[in-house]
Amino acid sequence: MFFNKDKRSIDYSFTFRNDIASSFKFLLFIACLSSCSAQKKISREANKIVLSSKPLSAAHVGISIFEPATNKTWYDYQGAKYFVPASNTKIPTCYVAMKYLGDSLVGIRYSVEPDSSIVIQPTADPTFLASEYKRQPVFDHIKKFKKIILKTEIYQDYLGSGWSWNDYQEEYMAQRSDLPMYGNVARFTLDNNEVKASPRYFDQFLISIEEGLESGFDIEKPWEENQFFVAPGRNKTLEVPFNATFQTIRDLLQDTLDVDVEVDPFINIEPALLHSQPTDSMLKPMMHRSDNFYAEQSLLMVSNERLGIMDDSKIIDTILKTDFADLPQRPRWVDGSGLSRYNLFTPQSMVSILNKMKNEFGMERIKEIFPTGGRGTITSYYKADSGYIYAKTGTLSGVVALSGFLYTKKNKLLVFSILVNNHQSSATEIRKTVERFLTGIRKNF
């Protein structure tokens, strides 16, 4: 009897284990069916809404949608192919800035000399005297001194690789520098039929070539020098990048502070750090309004912190060999902003970078930096149910991009990248098409 009882116990245990195993296999089977069903449904919607739509019928399109919780790709169409990402390039720039710039930006490295002068070692901080930052710790500190010594080499890499040279007068292509001031743009305003500059230093370079500014003005600037030729136009205000040469920055600093400024790149100091602004207070406008200048300077700051030099190509090469060594496809990455058409990323690699960002910094921080529906560069989109998408746009002639994070109605978090190249439609048409597609995914899953 004892043996039979024990045998029944063994039989019951064996049956119980079999039941668990069967249940687990069944759940896996259901999950697989659900996953396959989702892939098929999204594929149908992608074909119907995006790939066969008139605005995108002749374009090159890449789509990758990934669910981090299950580590599964929900949909992939040409996700391993390379595309010009335009301002989606700011996503890898944002990642490295979040990782290497700390909580607060290093505004300057400095040392106070025995003669009460201050030695400044620039850090490429773009917030120095930028109009949107009312609090200026660096300015408040260095204005106390009667003499400033700049410990700096002459920085001359003003424009990024592959930038469109004839856009040099546009405010979105401000020149890079090691000690940026005022966002490296001069602001001009019409006041009683007279154009005035801010900072006032640039008033001396204004040249009126025609009378009659009642209706507005325009400005032409030659590439090689800081001269601003004023003619009748339609602008009441205008921002024009100035030539951020070493001499201009030095003279502008001297004029702004009304102090003597000397240069000595070889002076030895044991620098202290002076922080300027919270890092995310710069990254938020960089991503919300797609600020090219902040993006370029962010990459230079990362280079300075990691390598001790300001060199975008060297820091990009370093990041590709370290942080981004495991990307599905190695990008061709050449600048911080995405102004260059030399940049080439795949949707899969863009998704991988976004997923790294989520894993390392968390969604709460990302939500503060990335724009959501009805804000930033997606102000006109995803407004009906805002707060479920956090994404970065990208736009160049023939290029529309959108990559980021999407919460579905069932609160599933998806990471996605949609890159469109060589389209002949309007960017608005393409963005509306992509909006329909992503809104459908949110609603159905």
C-alpha angles and dihedrals in degrees: 000000000000091000093050092049090050090047091053089051090053091047091051091049092048091049091048092052090048090051092052092048091048092048091049092050090048092052090048089050092050091047090050091049090048092049093047090047091051091049092050093046094049090045091054092048092047091052093045101042105026117016098042096036117118096239091054102032094104098031131099110247134188124184131180125174120182135181111213095195093063097025088232132136108231096191137358128181115173087332092152094054123098124250137175100254100195108195092356080086085079088072095072088039090053091048094055092043091052089049103043109025096066126215094309133031119250100239097187142339109229148169131199113227127216090254088059094251119131125232113212125198107194120229101190091252105169095198095073106121090343106156096234092061109073093176110071112179094172094051092045090053102045096042088072091070128080095209133038126195116197114213098200144119116234106273112209106160091106100155131041126247112279097008116154101257096206090062091068092111094054118101091228090066102057113165121256122242141168092240107031119190130192089357088295091277132110115223119215125196132186111235120173092337090310126108115225129189132225118233090039090223089084095056088088090061097052114112120185112210098175138025126231110072096158093116096040142283145256131207132215119193125189114231097235102053147023101261120130116201112202122209135162114284143131103276125108091182131018137180119210126179113242124216101270094208121157091252093050093050091048094049092044091051091048092049094046095050098030091226137119113268121197131177126227114159092180101053112123118231140162096223129215120207124243114191120211117185137356107273094233091053086068097038093053096061089039089061100030098052095019093242107198095191094054090048094051093046091046090059091048090050091052089049091050093049096045103033105020091238135081104241120135095195093052095047091046090052090049093050092047090053095047122019094023099036090108098052114129091241125017108243127223097233119177111158143021100241109041095242088127123083088206089081114102124181133163123228089240092055091046089053090049092053091048091049090051088052091052094047096047103037106020132235095271092065091042091053089057093051105036121067119244131203113313094015139091116346091348093054091126096045141066091015099134093074104012122186098052099088129055111180148146122232128212128198136178129143104297092003130101122168137174124177132163146082131326129191114206125215088260088055095250113152115225129185114211144175126192116183122183123188135178097017121158097201130088118281088235092059091050094047091051090050092051089047091056091050096049093042089055091052090050092050098046101042 
